[in-house]
Amino acid sequence: MPKIVVKFGGSNLRSNEEIHRIIKVVRNYNQPLIIVVSAFYGVTNYLVEALEKARRDEEVATKTIQYLYDLKIGSVEYFIEDQVLRTETIKLIQDQLVELRNFLHGIALTGDASKALEDHVLSYGERLSAIFLNGILNSQGLDAKLGFPETIGLITDGEFGNASADFHLATSHVRESLNEDIIYVVPGFYGISQDQKTTLFGRGGSDYAAAAIARCVGASSLDIWKDVNGFLSSDPKLVSNPVLIEKLSYNEAAELAYFGAKILHPRTVEPLTDPHISIRIFNIYGTLEVEKPLTIISREKSVQTGVVKSVTYSDDFGLLKLKGPGVGLKPGILAKVTTALHNAGINISSVLTSQISINILLSRKDLQNAFAVVSAIELSAVGKLQIEDDISVVAAVGHGITDNFGIAARIFTALASESINVKMSCSGASPIVSYYLVQSSDRTPAVRAIHHEFFEKL
């Protein structure tokens, strides 16, 4: 029988009460599982800061190790009563912490760290979580075994910071390594290059790691346990009556994640689309019934009444504007700019052009670097280079958005009724999403206005 891959996030490990819920969930499956875990809540950010501080402070290594040891040792002692198992679990945690201390100490001595070393240091959050949960599951009479990516052969393309799984090389290794009828606990977030270097799958990449493993083993589903009620028609912090979305296609889920929905990492669907492995979303604070997911993501496509399934937003974007009377007609300008940005490792999210302006949508964190890179290029037709970072992107997602007349008109009318100016918009780049750039201060009223139009208006 195909296994189920189950993903627990760091927020699921915050307290003993939540760990009790994980134990109950695992029991409710009543079958062998592959469990993928994230780092404890906040630990990855803590390690990012430790990496930076270690370059100029020799005491950071000791402080970091002590903090991480103290973080969950109380839970280990609380859950694991068997002295032998407790000692074994603590020893495994200490061994990892000794390694981490040595790496941070080395960074302090040299004042620098390679990309390979940065990736390796940041992977310790997930390593510790896996050891911790594995020990607890065994203490509860559940037959569990650790499976680190380097031992199960989760091989990547070797790109540091944003790797992808190499399924041609990884599939057989992972499948053979995880073939026993037991529970495996695997740290998410990273894989291993062909030369045995730790390579991260990007921030939030534990979802992608779980999806990659699900593909390798031919899982029946990828079950992701969150602390929210599945995918909704909008952020419940912004709208008063969001509607549960019970079914989404792979592409709809990917677009929602890309444009700001925090439930899923945008790349999670990549490994699962071709083998048609469903993603099932559950709430750890719900009933804990493993046969009743809140949202199912699959290859099934559907157009619902009103067409729009969800309205989401992102504050992570900014614009780089190239202005000049002939920039839209001058051959080669866009090619030079995109090549330079590519060589600088800057990802372009979208490009919108006109006769007098080229507008490049980028992650906000890349704006200043992009400005410097493009400023260094000889572009005679460009009279002005400008950054605009006081924007938000509001996106409406759903199959049929570009095929049904009147959808865009309803959105523009809803925004106009709230006196919200749309700086820029794009429809057609994807058949299931239309997005709108608005002033940051207009983001919340824009989301509410569109949501009201499609979900609340009588």
Secondary structure, 3 states (H helix, E strand, C coil): CCCEEEEECHHHHCCHHHHHHHHHHHHHHCCCEEEEECCCCCHHHHHHHHHHHHCCCCCHHHHHHHHHHHHHHHHHHHHCCCHHHHHHHHHHHHHHHHHHHHHHHHHHHHCCCCHHHHHHHHCHHHHHHHHHHHHHHHHCCCCEEECCHHHHCCEECCCCCCCCECHHHHHHHHHHHCCCCCEEEEECCEEECCCCCEEECCCCCHHHHHHHHHHHHCCCEEEEEECCCCCECCCCCCCCCCCECCEEEHHHHHHHHHCCCCCCCCCCCHHHCCCCCEEEEEECCCCCCCCCCCEEEECCCCCCCCCCCEEEEECCEEEEEEECCCCCCCCCHHHHHHHHHHHCCCCEEEEEECCCEEEEEEEHHHHHHHHHHHHCCCCCCCCEEEEECCEEEEEEECCCCCCCCCHHHHHHHHHHHCCCCEEEEEEEEECCEEEEEEEHHHHHHHHHHHHHHHHHCC
